[in-house]
Amino acid sequence: MATVHRGSSVAGIVIDHPECARVFCDHRIDFCRRRDRSVDAACAERGLDVDVVLALLEKSIARRSGVAVPDPRAMSTAELISYIVSRHHAYLHAAFPFLDVLVGDVAREHGERNPKLLAVQRTFQELAKILQPHLYEEEGVLFPALRAELRDPRLIAAELASMEHEHDNVAVQLVCMRTLADDFTAPEWAGSSYRTLMRELAALEMNTLRHIHLETHVLMARFAA
């Protein structure tokens, strides 16, 4: 019996099977925001063959079979926040300064041959401009508010609304960056720094999308009401 089917929720599949995030990402299917959108509807929007995508999803699930993966739904709110900070925020805090230097070096060295690299650099800088303050806001305001013994519903509602708006802006920048970077593929003439940049930008995208997915569909869902 198939593990996933046409009517399965894209966001729900990633919660149950985190390895499927890569398949959706590679096909530019948004698994972060619209919770109830089905695989069938998502493929129709992208002009994709749903049977091909379903086969890739099943293949990814089969590869992971037997490997234990923590279920974020089973975590307490405090445990989930700690997981997000240690797994995603920590990565982003380290990745941004490293990538800022790398994307600048590659753009300077190869921008004349591939002008899109200059646009990749600008898009990366815009992404960092949105996301870095967002991380500090979550760590300094939202997460303590969610952990508080006496919660302030108004503060939480305002912070969650702000988080959702910033997630939307981040998603736009990620789509733009992937497009400009030709799906993070390097041309045949590219050297090691160019190839490293493409690999690291792809990792940044995946980490950020998983981060947004967890916050939106697991953490935020607990307080949305």
Residue pairs with C-beta under 8 A, 6 or more apart in sequence:
2 54
2 58
3 17
3 57
3 58
3 61
4 13
4 17
4 20
4 39
4 54
4 57
4 58
4 61
5 39
5 54
6 38
6 39
6 40
6 50
6 54
7 38
7 39
7 40
8 38
8 39
9 35
9 36
9 37
9 38
10 24
10 29
10 30
10 31
10 34
10 37
10 38
10 39
10 42
11 31
11 32
11 33
11 34
11 35
11 36
11 37
11 213
11 216
11 217
12 35
12 217
13 20
13 24
13 31
13 39
13 57
14 20
14 21
14 24
14 31
14 210
14 213
14 217
15 72
15 73
15 213
15 217
15 218
17 57
17 60
17 61
17 64
18 69
18 210
19 60
19 61
19 63
19 64
19 69
20 31
20 57
20 60
20 61
21 31
21 206
21 209
21 210
21 213
22 60
22 206
23 53
23 56
23 57
23 60
24 30
24 31
24 42
25 31
25 205
25 206
25 209
26 183
27 46
27 48
27 53
28 46
28 175
28 178
29 42
29 43
29 46
29 48
29 53
30 37
30 42
30 171
31 209
31 213
32 167
32 171
32 209
32 212
32 213
32 216
32 217
33 167
33 168
33 171
33 212
33 216
35 216
35 217
35 221
39 50
39 53
39 54
39 57
40 50
42 48
43 49
43 50
43 53
44 50
70 83
72 80
72 83
72 214
72 218
73 218
75 83
77 146
77 147
77 219
77 222
78 147
80 214
80 218
80 219
81 143
81 146
81 147
81 219
83 214
84 211
84 214
84 215
84 219
85 139
85 143
88 207
88 208
88 210
88 211
88 214
89 135
89 138
89 139
89 211
91 207
92 131
92 132
92 135
92 204
92 207
92 208
92 211
93 135
95 200
95 203
95 204
95 207
96 128
96 131
96 132
98 200
99 124
99 197
99 200
99 201
99 204
100 124
100 125
100 128
102 193
102 196
102 197
102 200
103 117
103 120
103 121
103 124
103 197
103 201
104 121
105 193
106 117
106 193
106 194
106 197
107 117
107 118
107 120
107 121
109 193
110 117
110 190
110 194
111 117
111 118
111 121
113 189
114 187
116 180
116 181
116 182
119 180
120 177
120 180
120 181
120 201
123 173
123 176
123 177
123 180
124 177
124 201
126 173
127 170
127 173
127 174
127 177
130 166
130 169
130 170
130 173
131 166
131 170
131 208
134 163
134 166
134 170
137 159
137 162
138 163
138 215
141 155
141 159
142 156
142 159
142 160
142 163
145 151
145 152
145 155
145 156
145 159
146 156
146 219
146 223
156 223
160 220
160 223
160 224
163 215
163 220
164 216
164 220
167 212
167 215
167 216
170 208
170 212
171 209
171 212
174 205
174 208
174 209
177 201
177 205
178 184
178 205
181 198
181 201
184 198
184 199
184 201
184 202
184 205
185 198
186 194
186 195
186 198
187 194
190 198
